[in-house]
Amino acid sequence: MIGNFENIGSFIRNCNGMKLKYDQACLEIITNETVTFWSQYEECEDCMLLETEKIPFTKAIILDTISPLRYAIKNRNGQICNGTYEFGEFGQYSINVTDVTKDECLPRMTAEPDAAYLPILTAIVVLLSMATLWYIIKGIGKRFIAGRFYARYFAREDNELGSETRVLTTEASVPRSPTRSRLRSLDIFRGIAIALMIFVNAGGGGYGVFSHSTWNGLTVADVVFPWFAFAMGEALVLSLNARLRTSMPRWTAFGQVARRSLLLSLIGICLGSVNVSWYNVRFPGVLQRLAAMYFIVGSLECAFMRTSQNITPGRSLFRDIAAGWQQLLATILIVAIQVIITLTVAAPGCPKGYSGPGGLHRTALGDFSLQNCTGGIAGYIDREILGPSHLYNHGTFRKIYQTVLPHDPEGILGIFSGVLVVQAGAHTTRIMLAYNHARARIMRWIFWSIIFGVTGGALSMFSKNGGLIPINKNLWSLSYCLVTSSMALFIQAVLYFLVDLKTKWGGRPLYYAGQNALFLYIGSELLKRHFPLFVRVAAPTHAALLAAHAGAALLWLAVGVALHRRRVFITI
C-alpha cells in the first residue's frame, strides 16, 4: 500500500502522482471505508478543525509543513481518532485507520524527511570561510606587499568620515562640522539591518524564520524594520546635534526634517505604484512609516534638543533623562494614545480590545463573528481613512485564517507606537552625548535594553499569544516595539564595544552598506524582480532559493562597497 510513494534523487518527491514542493509532506490514509480528514495548523490560534479531504478509500494527500498540524479522522459514525503531529519537509507518512485501537493515532514514517535547515548551516559556513579567507589574504598583503599596491587594495581609513568615538570624548564646547558626526558602529548596525531587509524581502530562502510571523510572534524578518528605524533615530540626533551646535536656527532644522519626511513618503508611494493603477496604489508602506516616525521624533528634537551638553566627568545617574525628558514625556503620551485606542475602542461589530486577525480566529471575549474584525480598531481605521483598495492585501495570515479584509502592517495607528522605537534610537545617541566614558554609555544601553525587554516580555507574559499586549508586528504593538528596541540597544552596545572602543572589527562590507542604506533599500525594491537580482528557480528547494536570495543580498552589498570606494554617499 506504500507503493504510491516514490523517491527520485534527492530533490524530487512523488506523492500519489503529485510532485512535492519544499515545505510539503505526503500522508497516506489507509482505510476500507469512506472517511473525512479534518485539520488545522497550530499557527492558527484558537481555530476550529476544517474538513480538508474526503477519502472514499486509501489515498495519499499533500500537507504543508509550516507548523505542527492538529487533525482528526471521522467516518459516518463520528470521530475515529485525532492527534497533533509535526510533519517534516519531503517526509512520507501513513495512518492506518483500520487498525486504530484508541482515540489518538500518530502517523507512521515511511520515508524520512529532509534536513530542511541544513542549507542555512552550509551558507553560514561558506560565508564565514569567505570572510576568513579575505582576512588571511588581507593580512598577507599587509605584511608582504609594499607601498601603493597595498594602500590601494587593502588599506582603509577607519575614521575617514569621522569617528564619533573620537569626536564625543573631546570637549563638547568646540563646534564641529556635521560631516564628522559619524559613528562607525551605527553604520555597521544600519548595514546589518539593510542586508537582512534585502534578504528577507527577496524571499529569505523560503524559510518561515525569514518570513513575517503569521500574526503574533517574532521572526528574523520581523526585527529588521524596527532596527532600521532605531538606527534612523540614532542618526537623527547625531545630525541635528551637529547642525544646531553650529548655530543653525531650529526652524531651519525643522524645515529640513519636514522636507526629508515628505521625500521619503513620496518615494515610498512611488515604489508602491509600480505596475499598479492609481486606484490600487498602496498608501502605507515601509518608507511612509519611516517618514512619519522620523517627522514626529525630528520635530520633538528640533523643539527640545539642548544645543550644549555637559559631559564633564561626573556620577549623575539621570543625566541622559534630564537631557531629553521633554522628548521622552511626549513619546510616552503618543504611545499611550495608541495603547488606549487599541484596548478601549471597539471596531463596529467586534469585541472591545480585540486585536486579532479575524477570519477563523475565535476569542474568549464573547460570542462574536470575527470575519470583519481583522486588525481590530487599527484595521478599521485604515480601511475607513485610506480605503481597502489602498492597503496591503497579501498578509501572511490571510491563507491560514482565511480572512477577506485587507490589513496593512504599516497602518496609521502603528505610527504612534513606532515612535517609541525611533525615540529609543534617539535616546541611545543622547546617552553618548551626555556621558564621556565608554563604560557609562555601555552600562546605560544595557540597562535600558533590560528594562525594555522585561517590560515587553511582561506585557506578552513571555509567550507568543498570551498577555495583555502580545508581540505583534502586524500592529506594531507596544510589546513588539519594546522587545525590538531592547534587541537594538543590546546590539548597539556590543558593536560600540567591539568596533569603536576596542577596534576589534571593521564591520566590512556591512559598514559600507550602512553608509548608503536608504539607496540600497530603494534599489533592491525597484529591481528585486529583475535579473541578476532575481533568478527564477524551475524546481525550487530551500537550498536553491537560499542561494538565489543570499546572492541578491551579496550583490547589493557589493554595490555598497563600490559606492564607498568612489566616495559616493547618497542621502535625501
N, C-alpha and C positions, 0 to 999 in steps of 0.2 A: 504493500500500500504506500510505500515511500518512493515508489518508482517515479512519481511525478516530479521529484526534486532532481535537479541536475546541476553540477558544477562544471563550468568550462573556464579553465585558467583561474587566475586569482582575482579578476575584476568583473567577470560576467557571472551572474547568478540567474537561474531559471526557476520560476515558481509556477508550476502547472501551466507551462507555456508562456508565462508572462515574465519579462525581464525585470529583475530587481534593480532599483536605483540606490544611491547612497542613502543612508538613514532609513532603510526599509528592511523588513524581515518577512519570512514566509511561515505561515502557520497552517497546518493541515488539521481539519476537524474530521475525525473518523466516526461515522455514525451509520446506523442502519434504519434511521427514521428521519423525518423532517424536523430540523431544529433551527433555531434562530440564535445568532451570535450578537450579544449586546456589549457595548464597550464605551469607555470614555477615558481620556488621558488624565492622569493625576494633576497635570499642569492646569487643567480646567477646574478651578476651585469650586467646590460645592455643586458641581454639575451632575445631573442625573445620567444614568446609562442610556444610550440610544441604540436602537436596532441598527446594526452595521451590515449584517449579511443574513440572508435566508438560505439554509443549506438543506436541500432535499436528500442528499446522500453525501458520501465522503467527498470533501472538496478542500482545496488549498486557497487561502486568502492572503493578501498582502497587507501588512501593518507598518505604520510608521514607528520609528524608534526614538522619537523626540523626547519622550518621558515614559515612566512606568505606566502600564495600562491596567485599568480596572475592567473586568469583563465578567459576563455571566452567559451561560448557555441554557436555553429554555426549549422545552417541547410543548406539545399541546396540553400537557398536564401541569405545566408550571416550570419552575427553575430546576435544572438538573444539578448544576454546580456553578461556582463562581471563584474568583481569585484576583490577585494582583501580581503582575509579573513585568520585569524589565527586559524587553527583548533587545538583542544585540544586532548591530548592523550586518546585513547579509546572513544572519543566522537562520536556521531552518528548524522548525519545531512541529510537534504534533500533539494533539489531545484526543484520546480515545474515550468518547463519552459512553460507549457501550460497556466499558469496564470501570465505571465510576462507582465507588462504594461509599463515598462520603460527599458532603456538600462542597468541599474545597477540591479543586482539580488544578494541578500545575502542569504546564507543558513539558513534554519530553524533548530534549535537544537531539536532533538527528544529524545536524551539521553545525560545527562551531562557528560563531560569528567572527568577523574580522576584528583586529585591534584598531578601532576607528581613530584613536588618538595617537597612534604610532607616527603618522606623518608630522604631527606637531613636534614631537620629540626629535625626529630626524631634522626638521627645519631649524630647531634651536641649535642642534649640534653643528649643522652646516654653517649657520651664521656665526657661532662662536669660533669655529675653526677659521672662517674667513677673517674675523677680527683679529684672532691670534696671529695668523699669517701676516696680516698687514702690519701689526706692531713689530713682528720679527724683522720684516723687510725694512720697516722704518728705522729700527734700531741698527741694522747693518748699514743702512745708508748714512745714518748719523755718525756711525763710528768710522767707516772706511771711505765713504765718498766725500770728497772735499768740495769746499767752496761753493760756487754758484749753482752747480747741479743740485746739491743738497738743499740749498736755500730756495731753489725754485720748486722742487717737487716734494720736499718733506717738511721743511721748517714752517711753522705757523706762529704768528704773533698773537699770543693768547689774549693780550689786552689791547688789540688794535682798535677796538671800538670803545675802549674804556672799561675797566673792571670796577664794578660797584664795590667790591671788597676794598679796593684801594681808595676809592673816592669817599666812601662813607666812614672811613676811620680817620680822616683828617679833620681839620677844623671846619665846622659846618658854616661858619660865617663867611667863607670865601665863595663868591659867586662862581659857578662853573657852567660851561656850555652844556646845553641839553644833549649834545652828541656824546658826552662822556657818561651820561647817566644810564649805564647798561650793566646788567647783572648777568654774568655768564651762565650761572645755574638756571636763571629764568629762561634764557634762550634754549637751554637743553631740555628743561621741563616742557616748554612750549613745543619743541621738536618731538618729544615723546608723544605728546597729545596729538599733534598733527599726523605723525606717522601711523599711530593706531587708528585715527579717524579715517585716513585714506584707506587703510587696510580693511577695516570693518565695512566701510561704505562700498568697497569693491566687492564684498561678499564674505570676507572672513573665512574663506575655505569651506563654506557651507556648514561650519560648526555652530552649534547652539550657543556655546560660550562666547563666540564672537558675533552673536546676533542679539538684538534687543530682547529683554525679558518679555514674556507673553503679556503680563500685566504687572503684578508685584514682583519684587526681587531685584537682583543686581547681577549683571554680567560685565565682561570687559567692555563690550560695546556701550554699556550704559554710563561708564565713568568718563569717557574721553571728552564729551561735550562740556560737562561741568569743569573738568580740569582745564580745558582751554579757556573757559570763562574766568576761572580762578587766575590763570596767568594773565588774562587781559586786565583784571583788577590790579595785579601787581604792577604791570607796565604802566597803567593809567596813573597811579600815584607817583611812580618814578618820573614820568614825563611831566606831569603837572607841577610837581615839586621843583623840577629844574627850571621850568618856564616862569612860575610865579616868583621864584627867588631871583630872577633876572629882571624884576620889575614889570613883568607883563601884566596889564590890567586884568582883573578877574572876568570882566565882561568879554574881553577878547578871548580868554581861555575858554569861557563858556561857549562862545561862538564856534570855536574850533571843535569842541566836543559835540555840539549840535550838528555841525557840518559833517563830521565823521559818522555820526549815528545815521544821518539821512542817507549818506552814500552807501553805508553798509546795508540799509534797508532796501534801497533801490537795486543794488547788486543782487541781493537775495531774491527779490521779486523777479528780476530778470532771469536768474537761474531757474526759478520755478516755472517760468513761462516758456521754456524751450520746448518746441514741438507740442504746445498746448494752446488751445483757443483762449481768448480773454475770459470767456465765461467759466472756464475751469482752472484759471490760474490760482495757484496756492498762495494765499496772502501771508500766513505764518511760515516760519522756516528757521533754519539754524542762524543765518546771518541776521534775520529780522529780530530774533530773540536776543542775540548778542548786542545788536544796536540798541534795543530798548533798555536792556540792563546797563549797558555802557552809558547811555544817556542819563539814567536815573542816578547811578553812582557818580558819574562825572559831574553832574550838576551839584550834588552834595559836596563833592570835593572842591569844586570851584567856589562854593559859598563858604565853606567852613575850614578848609585846609589852612594850617598855620604855615606861614612863609619862613619862619625860623624855628629851628629845633634845638633844644638844649640837650646836647649829647655829651656834656662834661661828665667825667666819672662820677657815679653815684649809685645808690642802692634802692632807688624808688621802684616799688613793685607795680605801680599803676601808671607809669609814665606813658605807656602806649595807649592806655584807655583815656587818660587825660588829654592826650594829643588829638584824639578823634572821637570824643564822647558824643558830639552832636551827630556825626555821621552814623555812629553805632545806634544811637537812640532812634534816629529817623529810619534806619534799616529795620529795627525791631518793630516799629509801628507799621511799616509797609508789609512785613512778613505777617504780622498779626492780622492785618486786613484779609490776607489770603486764607489764613487758618480759620478765622471766624466765619467767613463766607462759606468755606468748604464744609465746616462742621455744623453750621446752623441754618443755612439756606437750602431748601429742597427744590430740585427741579420739578416742574409740573408732572404729577403722577408718579413721583419717585420718593423713596424714604428720605427723611432729613439726615444729612450727613453721609449719604451714600456716595461712594467714590469708586465703584467697581466698573467692570467692563460691560455690564448689561448682558443682553442675549440670554444664553443658557445659565448664567450665573444666578445663584439663589442666595438669599440673605436671611439672617435671623431677625432682622429689624422689623419684619412684618410681612403680611401676605400681599406682596406687590408683584405685578408683572414688570420685569426689568428690561424688556426688549427695547424700550425707548429711553433708557437711563444710562446709556454709555457715557462714562466720564463724569456722571453726576452733574452738579451745578456748573463745573468747569466746562464740560462738553456742551451743555445747554447754552451758556453764554457765548461760546464760539459760534455755534450754529445760528443763534439769533442775530449776532452782530456782524459776523463775517459771511455767513451763508454756507450751507452744506457743500455747495459746489466749489468753494474756495478753501476747503480743508483737506488735509492729508487723508487718503482713503485706502491705505494699504497697511494698516497696523498689523503687527504680528499676532494680535489677539483675535482678529476677525474670523479666521478659519476655525480656531478651537472653540470660541464662544458663539460662533455663528451670529455675529451682530450684523445689523443692517445700517446703522447710523455711522457717519464718519466721525472720527475723533482725531484731533491734531495734537501731537505731543509737544508742540511749540505754541500752544494756545495763549490766550490773553492772561488768564488767572495765574498761570505758572510763571509769568514775568515777575510777579510780586515776590514769590518765594525764591526765584532765581537770583534776585538782587542780593540775597544772603551770600551766595557763592562768590559773586564779584566783590562784595564787601569784605569777605574773608581774605581774598587775594589782596585787596587794598590794605587791610589791616596787617597782613604779612609784611608788606613794604613799610608800613607805618612803624612797626616794631623795629625794623632795620634803621629807620631814620631816628628813632628815639633812643636807641642803645648803641654804644660804640664798641661793645665787646661781643665777640662772636658767640661766647658761651651764653651770654644773656639772651641773644637773639634765638639761638637754637633751643634753649630751655623754654622760652615762651612759645615758640612754634610747636614744640612737643606738647606743652601744657594745653594750648588751645586745641590741638589735634585730639587729645584725650577728652577734653570737655565736649567738643563737637561729636566725637564718635560715641561716647557714652550716652549723651542726650539723644542722638538719633537712634541708637540701639534701644534705649528705654522706650521711646515713642512707638517703636515697632515690636517691643518685647523681644528683641533679638531673634526674631523669626521672620519668615517670608511673608505670611499673610496675617499675622497677629498684630495686636497693639492698637492704640488709638489712631495712629497715623502710619500705615505700612510704608515701606520703602517703595516708591513708585516713580519711575522715570517718565511714564506717560503723562503724569500730572505734576511732575516736579514737586512732589510732596515735601513737607518740611524735613521729615526724617531723611529723605533722599538727599536733599541739599546739605544737611548736616554731615551725613556719612561721607559723601563725596568730597566735601570741603576738608573733613578730617584726614582723608587719604592724601589730598593735595598738600596740606600743611606738613604732613609727615614726609612726603616725598621731597618737598622743597627743603626741609631741614636736612635730609640726608644728602641731597645734591649740593647744598651750600657747604656742608662739611667736607665732602669729597672733592668738589670742584673749586670753590672759591677760597676755602680755608686751607685745606691740605694740598690742593693742586695735584691730586692723585689720578684724575681722569679728565680728559679734554672734552669728552662727550661727542666727538665727531662720529658720524656725519649729522647727528641729531642737532648739534649746535648750529650748523649751517642751515638746516631746515627751519629751526626756530626763528631765524632772522628774517625769513620770508614766509612765515607760516600762513598768513592770510592768502597770499598769492598762490601758494601750493594748494590750499584747500579749494579755491575758486577754480584753478586749472584742472584739478582732479575731478571736480563735479562736472565741468564742461566736457571733458574728454574721456570720462570713465567708460563710455560705450564705444570707444574708437581704438583701433589697433595703433600701437602695440600695447596700450594700456588695458585693452580688453581683448581677450582671446576666447573664442567660443570653443568649448570642450565638447566633442562629439558624444563621448560616453563618460559623463562627469563622475569622478570619485573625489573623496576628500583630498587625496594626495594631489590629483591634477588641479583641483580648484585652489588648493593652498598654494601650489607653485605659481599659478597664474595671478592670484590676488597679492601674494607676497612680492612677486615680480613687479607688479604695478606700483606698490609702495616703494620698492627699492629704486625704481626709475624716477619717481618724484623726489626721493632723497638725493639722487644723482643730479637732478635739476637744481636742488638747493645748493649742492656743492659747486656746481658750475656758476650759479649766480654769485656766490660768495667769492669765488676766485676772480670774478670780473668786477667785484666791488659794486654789485647791483643790489640795492635794498629797496624793495617796492612796498610802499606804505600808502595809506589813504589819509 
